[in-house]
């Protein structure tokens, strides 16, 4: 094997290994929710529920179809009543997600054409209802009561490793194979 070709091949394999060994990252944006028992437009104690809404990536501010958000996940808890994606009873194709930055905080509200049994922009059932006010309003109702909700993005955006490290392992394996064969070619 030509020594220059061998050096170029070795350099290429080392470069692929270095790129692949450092896993690529994607971001998951998570909004923390609090629910009070007062429909006055602000969230104040006592808090009767909490939860999260998350999805992969961060599209910035705007209004998005729920179905366009990769790996979206809901988890709301009102004492004995919990609600997840499995409990959504509104056609998800009808749900819109509005993300806005106000000051240094990011907020989320829900809207869309509804179609769920409770007339909200996003309705859940397990076995009691949870319904978010239509047209991106700040109100909700559930068996726990009627009040105001607020979804605020966490200060930190979670990084999720992507399968880029598989390329790194492949590159390192090829590099080891080339190094082994190089010793056979140049026994000095």
C-alpha positions as CSV (number, residue, x, y, z in Angstrom):
1,X,0.0,0.0,0.0
2,X,1.3,3.4,-0.9
3,X,2.5,5.3,2.2
4,X,0.8,8.6,1.3
5,X,-2.6,6.8,0.7
6,X,-2.2,5.0,4.0
7,X,-1.5,8.3,5.9
8,X,-4.5,10.0,4.2
9,X,-6.7,7.0,5.1
10,X,-5.5,7.0,8.7
11,X,-6.1,10.8,9.0
12,X,-9.6,10.5,7.6
13,X,-10.5,7.7,10.0
14,X,-9.1,9.7,12.9
15,X,-11.2,12.7,11.9
16,X,-14.4,10.6,11.6
17,X,-13.7,9.1,15.0
18,X,-13.2,12.5,16.6
19,X,-16.4,13.9,15.1
20,X,-18.4,10.8,16.0
21,X,-17.0,10.4,19.5
22,X,-18.5,13.7,20.6
23,X,-22.2,13.0,20.6
24,X,-24.4,15.4,18.8
25,X,-27.0,17.1,21.0
26,X,-30.6,18.1,20.5
27,X,-32.5,20.3,22.9
28,X,-35.7,19.4,24.8
29,X,-37.7,22.4,25.9
30,X,-39.7,21.9,29.1
31,X,-42.4,24.2,30.5
32,X,-43.3,23.8,34.2
33,X,-47.0,24.4,35.0
34,X,-48.7,25.6,38.1
35,X,-52.5,25.7,38.6
36,X,-54.3,27.8,41.2
37,X,-58.0,27.8,42.2
38,X,-58.7,31.4,41.4
39,X,-59.8,32.5,37.9
40,X,-58.4,36.0,38.2
41,X,-55.7,35.8,35.5
42,X,-52.8,35.4,37.9
43,X,-51.4,32.3,39.6
44,X,-51.5,32.7,43.3
45,X,-51.4,30.3,46.3
46,X,-52.9,27.9,47.1
47,X,-51.5,25.9,44.2
48,X,-53.8,22.9,43.4
49,X,-51.9,21.3,40.5
50,X,-48.6,21.2,38.7
51,X,-47.0,19.5,35.7
52,X,-44.9,19.7,32.6
53,X,-45.2,20.0,28.9
54,X,-42.1,19.3,26.8
55,X,-40.9,18.6,23.3
56,X,-37.7,18.1,21.4
57,X,-36.0,21.2,20.0
58,X,-36.7,24.9,20.5
59,X,-38.5,26.6,17.6
60,X,-38.4,30.0,19.3
61,X,-41.5,32.2,19.8
62,X,-44.6,31.7,17.7
63,X,-47.7,29.6,17.2
64,X,-47.2,26.0,16.2
65,X,-49.4,22.9,15.5
66,X,-49.0,20.5,18.4
67,X,-48.5,17.7,15.9
68,X,-45.4,19.6,14.5
69,X,-43.6,19.3,17.9
70,X,-41.4,16.3,18.0
71,X,-41.9,13.9,21.0
72,X,-44.3,16.3,22.8
73,X,-45.2,15.1,26.3
74,X,-47.8,16.2,28.8
75,X,-47.8,15.3,32.5
76,X,-50.2,17.2,34.9
77,X,-51.0,16.2,38.4
78,X,-53.9,17.4,40.6
79,X,-53.6,15.3,43.7
80,X,-55.4,12.0,42.8
81,X,-56.0,13.0,39.2
82,X,-53.1,12.8,36.7
83,X,-53.2,13.6,32.9
84,X,-50.7,12.5,30.2
85,X,-50.7,12.2,26.4
86,X,-52.8,9.1,26.7
87,X,-55.6,11.1,28.3
88,X,-56.0,13.8,25.5
89,X,-59.5,13.7,24.1
90,X,-59.2,16.7,21.8
91,X,-58.1,15.8,18.2
92,X,-54.4,16.7,18.5
93,X,-54.5,18.0,14.9
94,X,-56.8,20.8,16.2
95,X,-54.4,22.0,19.0
96,X,-52.1,25.0,18.6
97,X,-49.2,25.8,21.0
98,X,-48.2,29.5,21.4
99,X,-44.8,30.3,22.9
100,X,-44.0,33.8,23.9
101,X,-41.1,35.5,25.6
102,X,-42.0,38.2,28.1
103,X,-39.0,39.8,29.8
104,X,-36.6,37.0,30.6
105,X,-39.3,34.3,30.9
106,X,-40.9,32.1,28.2
107,X,-44.5,31.2,28.4
108,X,-46.8,28.7,26.7
109,X,-50.6,28.7,26.1
110,X,-52.9,26.5,24.0
111,X,-55.4,27.4,21.3
112,X,-56.8,26.0,18.1
113,X,-60.1,24.8,16.8
114,X,-60.9,22.6,19.8
115,X,-63.2,19.6,19.1
116,X,-62.9,18.0,22.5
117,X,-65.8,17.2,24.7
118,X,-65.4,20.1,27.1
119,X,-65.0,22.9,24.5
120,X,-61.4,23.8,25.5
121,X,-58.5,24.3,23.3
122,X,-57.0,21.1,24.8
123,X,-59.1,18.6,26.8
124,X,-58.0,15.6,28.8
125,X,-60.1,12.9,30.6
126,X,-58.8,10.5,33.3
127,X,-61.6,9.9,34.6
128,X,-62.2,13.5,35.5
129,X,-61.7,16.3,33.0
130,X,-59.0,18.9,32.5
131,X,-59.7,21.6,30.0
132,X,-57.7,24.6,28.9
133,X,-59.5,27.8,27.9
134,X,-59.8,28.3,24.1
135,X,-58.0,31.0,22.2
136,X,-54.8,30.9,24.3
137,X,-56.6,32.0,27.4
138,X,-55.0,31.6,30.9
139,X,-57.9,29.7,32.5
140,X,-58.6,26.0,33.0
141,X,-61.0,23.7,34.8
142,X,-60.8,20.3,36.3
143,X,-62.3,18.3,39.2
144,X,-59.8,20.2,41.4
145,X,-61.6,23.5,40.5
146,X,-61.5,26.4,38.2
147,X,-58.6,28.8,38.0
148,X,-55.6,30.2,36.2
149,X,-52.7,28.2,34.9
150,X,-49.2,29.3,33.9
151,X,-46.6,27.4,31.9
152,X,-43.1,28.8,32.2
153,X,-40.0,27.4,30.5
154,X,-37.3,26.1,32.7
155,X,-34.2,28.2,32.9
156,X,-32.1,25.4,31.6
157,X,-32.7,23.6,28.3
158,X,-32.1,19.9,28.6
159,X,-29.6,18.4,26.1
160,X,-30.4,14.9,24.8
161,X,-27.5,12.9,23.3
162,X,-28.1,11.8,19.7
163,X,-26.7,8.6,18.2
164,X,-23.6,10.4,16.8
165,X,-21.4,8.4,19.2
166,X,-22.1,5.3,17.1
167,X,-20.0,6.9,14.3
168,X,-17.3,7.5,16.9
169,X,-17.1,3.9,17.8
170,X,-17.0,2.9,14.2
171,X,-14.3,5.4,13.5
172,X,-12.2,4.2,16.4
173,X,-12.6,0.6,15.4
174,X,-11.5,1.4,11.9
175,X,-8.6,3.4,13.2
176,X,-7.4,0.5,15.4
177,X,-7.7,-1.8,12.4
178,X,-5.6,0.5,10.2
179,X,-3.0,0.9,13.0
180,X,-2.7,-2.9,13.3
181,X,-2.3,-3.3,9.6
182,X,0.2,-0.5,9.5
183,X,2.5,-2.4,11.9
184,X,2.3,-5.4,9.6
185,X,3.3,-3.2,6.6
186,X,6.1,-1.4,8.5
187,X,7.6,-3.9,10.9
188,X,10.4,-1.5,11.8
